[in-house]
Amino acid sequence: MMKWEKLLQSGRGDLKKGVIANSNPYRSEFERDYDRVIFSAPFRNLQDKTQVFPLPELDFVHTRLTHSLEVSSVGRSLGKSAGEYLLKKYPDLEQKGVSSYDIGAIVAAAALTHDIGNPPFGHAGEDAISDFFKYHPAGRLWESHLQVGEWADMVAFEGNAQGFRMLLEKTNGLQLSYATLAAFTKYPRPSFVKEKLPKRRSHKKFGFFCDQKQDYRNLATLLGIPEIAENCWLRHPLAFLVEAADDICYSIIDLEDGCTLGLVSLKDVIQLLAGIIGDRFDAEKLDALETSSQKLAILRAMAIGQLIGEAVEAFCEHEEKMLLGEFDQALTDVIPSAEILERITSMSVKKIYRSQPVLEKEAAGFQVLEGLLEVFSLALYHKYFEQDQFSGKDKSILRLLPENFLPKHELPMPYLLLRKLTDFVSGMTDKYALSLYRKVKGIALPGT
C-alpha cells in the first residue's frame, strides 16, 4: 500500500541519488515547479500549437497554451479540495508540513505540463511521427540499428513519454520535483514490455521512453510506488486528478469552441450542459443574457464547477483503493455526470473532431512532419551509415539542426540520434514546422 508521506516528497534533482532541495521560506517546492514551467521555453511554445482547431482569423479558439492554463486552474481546485480531505484523514501529514495548498500546487504544476511533450498539429502529429518510422522507407532504414525496445519507441511516438523526457531535462530549466513528476505520469510503463499486461487503463499507453526507464524506476522507489509487473507501476494517486482536470476541460471547452465556430448549435450545448448543472440551471436567467458568448461563458463556468465537485467526491471515495492499486478508472467515468460527458464526447467526435477544418489540419500535419523527418533522418543516415551517399544537400540540411545537435568526434548511438531528432521536430510550433518544411522542400525561400 502506498503512503502519502512518501508520495508527497518535495525533493528534486538527480533521481539516482535522491537529492532533496533546500527549502525556500517564500515558496514551496511545488510552487517552484509551477513557476519553472511558466517561464520555460517548451511551455511558451504551446501558444502556437493546435489544441483542436487551426487558428482562425476572426474567432478565438484555444491553443495548447490556453488549454494547459485552464487545465492547471481546474487541477489546482481539485488538488486543494482533495488535499483538505487528506489532511483531515491523515493528520500526520500536516505535522510533517504538508498543506492542502501543496497538494493543489502539485496537481496544478503537473496539469500545466500535461501537454508539454505534444508535437505540432495535435494528436495527428503523434501519428505522423509514428507512421514515418513504421511505413516510410527513410524511417524503416533505422530499424536494423535499434534494439527491440528502442524501435518500439520510434513506431509509437507518445506525447506523454516525450513530456516526461522534457521534464527530466536540466538544460530547459524544468527538472521538477519528484511528486510532480509522478503526478504527471499518467501511464507508468515503457512502450515495450515482455509480458502481456493486465487490462488497466493506466497502462493502455506508455509514459516514458526506454532510455528513461531507469529514471522512472528510481522515482517510483523514492516515492514508494509499487511495480506490479516487470517495468510497470501503479499510478501516483494525484495522477487521477490531473487526468480529471484534462477530461473536464477538453470536454467542456472543445464543445464551447465548436459552438463558437458554428459546428455545434447553441441549443445542443445548452441542453447538454444543463444536464450537468442540474437544479442550479435557470433558463430564464440564461435567456436574459444578450449574446451567445455570454451564455456559453456562464454555462461553462457552472458546468466545470459542478464537475470539479463530483470529481473530488469520487477521489475521496476511491482514495484508499488508489493507494492499494485497486482503482484504475478515470474519475470522470465514475461521477454522476459520466453519461452526459459520454454524450458530449460522441457529439464532439461527430461534429467537431471530424469537421473539415480539423481534418484539413491533420492532413497538413502528416505531410509536414513526414517531410521534415524524411530530409533530416536521411541526411543523418547518410552521414553516419552510408558515407558514400552523403551529399552536399545532406550537409546543407544538417546545418539547419540546432547548435550542438551533432557530436564532434564520437559516432553517436543511432537511438539517441533519433531521440534528439524527434525532440527537435516535436518541439516545433505549428507555424515553424510549416515554415521549415517549405524551405527544406524548396517551396519557399527565406524571407518569403
Secondary structure, DSSP 4 states (H G I P E B T S, - for coil): ---HHHHT----S-TTTTPPPPP-SSS-HHHHHHHHHHTSHHHHGGGGSBSSS---SSS---BHHHHHHHHHHHHHHHHHHHHHHHHHH-HHHHHTT--HHHHHHHHHHHHHTTTTT--TTHHHHHHHHHHHHHH-HHHHTTGGGS-HHHHHHHTT--HHHHHHHHHH-TTTT----HHHHHHH-SS-S-S--SSPPP--GGGSS--S-GGGHHHHHHHHHHHTPPEEETTEEPPPTHHHHHHHHHHHHHHHHHHHHHHHTTSS-HHHHHHHHHHHHGGG--HHHHHHSSSHHHHHHHHHHHHHHHHHHHHHHHHHHHHHHHHHT---S-GGGSSTTHHHHHHHHHHHIIIIITSHHHHHHHHHHHHHHHHHHHHHHHHHHHHHT-GGG--HHHHHHHTTSPTT-S-SSSPPPHHHHHHHHHHHHHTS-HHHHHHHHHHHTTSS-TT-
